[in-house]
Amino acid sequence: MSMNRVQFQPSLSMPDFIGQYGTEAQCEAALTQVRWPEGFRCPGCGHGGHCVLHNKGRKTFQCNACHRQTSLIAGTLCQGTNLPLTTWFLAIYLVSQAKTGLSALALKRYLGVGYPSAWLMRHKLMQAMAEREDHYLLSGQVQLDDAYLGGERNGGKAGRGSENKVPFVAAVSVDSEGHPGRVKLTPVSGFSTEAIETWPKSHLSPGCMVRSDGLACFGGVSAAGCQHLPLVVGGRKPNGLPEFRWVNTVLGNVKTSLCGAYHGFAFSKYAHRYLAEIAYRFNRRFRLKTLPERLLVAAVAIGPRPEAWLRLAEDSC
């Protein structure tokens, strides 16, 4: 069997990672370069002249003009942490390279930290992935399908009305040759026309040609200036139809990833992060070697995300 060039591409190996980011000084230098690629600029006055202080071992920049002090991690996802940067960089590496996901419990064991710290780091990085994905829209031809996370609870409702099921939209853009491009995995309030009319305005470019099954609510994409091409599946299996090949492949990968790595999480609160993590890695699958660096850039750009904010997931979606 031939080797898939995407699956077997060279990545950043663990020895290479340790060689680049194995010390605190190396991590500080990398973080400084990402934050200020053209050199330090005071966030207060914009002056470039500065001196470097070490407050309790943490690198701090003091502006020569206004004397404002700026910690290296201030304003980043790592703000307020007491963990070494080497631990954060290792977490970024492990999360970015885990093809089928990495649970907080597994991350705890790899990093040698407590579970609360591993959970918090995990959700901060997933939030960075989610906000990065929000910047991109699907364009061209798009395959669309409905899906659910979770299952019935004992004594609860069965089917679509289950209290533990989270509805989400899976969408994959394909090129003129039928190859998959980007993917969007987005929780929605339900599969109503009103919900689907809102969804494409934030996730699809106007003019998209959307292919979906016969679910009536998907006609709502027309409200966002997209062309809708429904295909009534009837008694046929959607995964056997070429029109839905890639969206069904992605949904199969979602199920494999979540079932294999996570044994339980609050679907109703955190589904958007877990789905965004899968989409983030899929959309960058052609450059696996640069994923840790790209996730570091996202972690710097996102700004602080404290635990209290992260746990109010319903308000931050």
N, C-alpha and C positions, 0 to 999 in steps of 0.2 A: 504494500500500500504506500502511495506517495506521501511525502511529508508536507503537511500544510505549512505554507511559508509564514503565516501569521502566528500559528501555535508554536512553531519551532524557531522563531526569530531569537536572536541573542538578546538577553536582558542584562540588567545590572546585577551581577552575581554578589553573593554575600561577602566574599573576600574583597571584591572591588569596592563595595559599599564601605566596608570597614577601613579600607585604605584611604577613602576620600573623606569619611565623616566619623572616624573612630575616636577622635579626641574632641574635647570641649573647644579648643582653639580652632580646629577645623570647622566645627559647626558654627561658631561665632563668625568666622570669616565668610562662610557661605550665606548665613542669614544677613550679615551686613551688606553683602553684594546684592542680594535680592531686594532688600529694603531701599538701599541707596546705590543703584548701579553707577551713578555718576559722582559718587562721593556724598558724604553726610551733608544734609541741609537741615537746619533747625526748623522744627515744625511750628515754632512760634514766630520767628522773624525772617526765616529763610536764609540766614547767614551760614556760610560754609565753614568758617574757621571754628575749631573746637579742640578740646582736650579730652582724653579718655580717662575715666575714673573706674575703679573696681569696687563697687559697693557690695560687700558680702560675697565677693567672687563673681557678681553679675556685672557685665560690661555696661557702662553708662557713659553717654556723650554729654559734655557740657559746652554750651555755645559760648564763644569768646565775646560775643556782642551783648547778648541779653542775659547770659549766665543760666539760661534754662537747662535743666538736666533731663535727658531723655534716655530711658533704659532701652537696651537693644530689643527687648521683647515687648515693650510698651506699644499698644496699638495693634498687636498681632494676636493670633489665636492662642499663643503661649502666654499672654499677659497674666501676671499673678501666679504663675507656676513656681513651685519650689523644686521641681524635678530638673535634672541636668538636661542640657540641650541634646546630648548624645542619646538620651532616652526618647526624647521627642522625635529626633531624626530617625531612630530605629523604628519607632511606631509608624512614621510616615512611610518608611521603606516597606515594612511588613504589610500594611494596609493596602498600599498601591500595588504590590506584587501578588497579593492573594487572589488568584483567578476566581475562586468560588466563595470568596468572603472569609472573614476572620472574626470570630466571636470575641467579645470582651474578655471572656474567661480564658481563651487561648492567648489573647494579647497579654493578659496578666501574667501568665506563665512564661511567656517569651521575655517580657521586660523586667520581671522580678519586682513588680509593684503591687499594691493592693487592688482588689476588684473595683472599688469606687473610682480610683484614679484611672484604671484601664477603661472603665465604662465612659468616664468623662472625656478622655482623650479620643476614644473611638467615636463618640457622637460629635465632638468638635470637628474631627476630620471629615466625617460624613456630611456635616452641615456645610463645610467648605466645598465639598464636592457638589452638593445640592445647589448652592448659590452660584457656583461656576456654571452648572448646566443651565441655569435660568437665563444665561446670556445668549443662548443659541436657539435658533428656530429651525424647524424642518422645512425643506423646500422640495420642489419637484414632485415626483410620484411618491405617495405615502400609503403604506399598508396599515390599517387600523383595526383594532380588535378590543373587546371588553374582557376583563378578567377580574378575579377576586383573590385577595389574600385571606388566609385563615379558614376555619371550618366551624361546624356546628358545635355549640356547647351542650353538655348534658342537660336535658330538660328545656333547651331553647328551641328557637325556630330552625327549621331546615331550609336549605336552598338559598335563594337570593335574599331572603328576609332574616338570615341569621345575624344575631347581634355581634358576632365575632368576625364577620366578614367585612373586608374593606374593599370597595370597588375601585379599580384603577383602569386607566386607558393605556394601552400599549400601542405605540406608533413607530414605524420604521420607514425611513426614506430609502428609496432605491434609485439607482441611476438608470440610464437608457439601456444598459446591458443586463439589468436585473440584479446588480450587485448591491448589497446593503451599505448604507452610508451611516447616518446617525440614528439613534433611538431615543425615544421619550417614554418614560414610565411614570405616570402621574396619577396620584389618588384623586378621585372626584367624589362629590357628595352623593352621586347616584347616576344611573343611566336614564336620565330624563332629558328631554329636548333642551330645557333651560340650562342644565349643567353642561351639556355638550356644546351649546352655543357659546358659552363663556370660555371653555377650554382652548379652542383653536386660536383665540385672539392673543394668547400668551405663548403658544407653542408652535404655531404654523405660520409660514409666510403666505400672504395673500396670493392666490393663483395656484395653490397646490392642487394636484389631482389626487383626491383621496379615495382609496378603494377599501370598502368595508363589507361586512356581511349584511344580512337583511334587517338588522336591529334598527328600528324606526328612528331612535334618537340621534343616530349618526348623521341624519340629514341636517342636523343643526350646524354642521361645519360650513354650510353654505352662507350662514350669517357672517362669517369672517372672510368672505370673498374667495372661498375654496370651491372647486368643482367636486361634487360627490358622485361616485360611481358605485352604487350598491350591487352586490352579487348575492342573491338569495341562495343560501347553502342548501336548504331543504334537508333531505335525509343523508346528504353526503358529509363526510368528515372534513372539516376545514383544513386539517393538517395535510390532507392529500391533494389540495388544490394549489397550483403554482401561484395563483394571485395572492395567497396568504402564506407563502413558504417562509419568508423571513420573519414575519411577526410571530408566527407559531414557533419558529426556531428560538427566537428570543424568549418567548414565554416558557419554553421548555428549559432554557438556561436559567431563568429566574427561579423556577421551581427547584431545580437541582441545587442552585446556590443556597437558597434559603433553607431548604430541608437538610442539606448536608452540613452547613456551618452553624445554624442557629436552632436551638431546641425550644426556644420560646422568647417572644418579645411582645410588647404591647402594640398590636397591629394598629389599633385606632389612633395611637399617639405618634408612633415613630415610623410608620410605613413609608412616608415620603423620603426619609433619609436612606433607608435600606434600598429602596428602589433607585434613588438617585445615585447611590454608590455603584450599583450594577451598571447603570447607564453611563456613568463617568468612565469606568474602565473599558466598557465596550466601545465607546466613542473615541478612545485613545489607544485602541488595540494595535495599531500599526507602529506605534513608537513606545513599546514597552520599556525600553531602556531609559527613557527620559521621564517616565511617570513619577518617580520620587521627586525629581526637581520641579515638575509642574505642580504637584500637590503642595510642595513647599511654597511656591509662588501664590497658590490659592490661599494657603494658611496665613500668609502675610497680608494679602489683600483684603481678606474678609473682615479683619478687625476682631476685637474681643467678643467672645460668645460665652458668658458666664453660665454656670450650671443652672441657676434659677431660670434663666431665659431658655435654655435648651429643654428643660423639663416642661415648659409651657408650650409644648410642640404644636398644639392646636392653633395657638395665636401666631406662631412663627412660620406656618406653612406658606 
